[in-house]
Amino acid sequence: MKRSILLLATMVVSAEGFTQSKLKGPRAKNATAVELAANSLPIRFYEAPSDLKGPDAKNLKIWEKSSANTKIVYVRKEKALKGPKAKNRKVWED
């Protein structure tokens, strides 16, 4: 009995520790851009696309691919504005 309670407590603590986002409710609604982007990862892609097409591209193993340069792209999320906020929005302040 003690082991099962200890195991259950350990699982609850580890699940709470590894959650991705703790923002919920009004706190998430009023969060700053830095807080919203805290858990996001930048997108990486290859500068030059692969020349392979069809089954050859599908069956290509990633470790067989020649080394290529990658670029990192940061994407921001835009919220749809409505009403006076949309009307009075300054494009250059984004």
N, C-alpha and C positions, 0 to 999 in steps of 0.2 A: 504494500500500500504506500509506504513511504517513497519507494522508488518511482512509482507511477506519478505521484504528486510532484516529486522533484523533476522528473522528466517533463511533465506538463508545464511546470513553471519555467524550466529552461527553454522550452519551445516558445512559450509566450514572450519571454524576454528577448530571445533572438529574433522572433518575427517583428517585434516592435522596433528593434535596433536596425533592422535591414530594410525597413519600408522606404520607398522612394520619395514620397512626399508627405509631409505632415500638415500642409496647408489645407484647411477645410473651412467652409462657411464664410463668414464676413472677413475673416483674416485673409483668406485666399482672394476674395473679391477686391480688397484694398491693398494687396501686395504690390510692392514696387517691381520694376522690370528685373532688377538684380535678384530678387527673391524668386521670381517666376523662372528665371533662367539658371538657377543654381544647380539643378539636376539634369539639365539638358546637355547633350553631347554635340559637338560640331560635326557637320557632314563632311566626309572625305570622299574624293573621287579622283580617278586617274585623269591626268591632263590629256593624254592621247588615247582615244578609244581603241579597243582591240580590233584587229582586221579580220578575225575569225567570225564566221557566220554558220548558222545551222547546227548540225550535230557535233561538229568539231568544237564549237564554242560551248555547247552544253556539256560536253564530256571533258573539257579542259580542267585539270586540277590546278588549284591556286598555287601550289608549290612549283608547278611546271611553268608558270607564267614568268616571262622575263621581267626583271626589275624595272619599275617605271616611277616617275615622279608623281606624287599626289598633291592635291591642293585641298585646303581646308576652307569650307564656306560656313559662315555664321548666318543663321536665319532668324529673323525676329517675327514674332507673332503679332498680327494686328487685330485689334478688337473692332468690331463693327460699331460705329458711333451712330446715335440717333438723336434727333431733335436739335436743340440749340448747340450742343457740343459738335455735331457734324457740320452745322452751318458755320460756326465760328472757328473751325479748325484751321490752323496755320500750317501749310504744307512744309514750309522751311523749318519748322520747329520739331519735326518728327525725328 
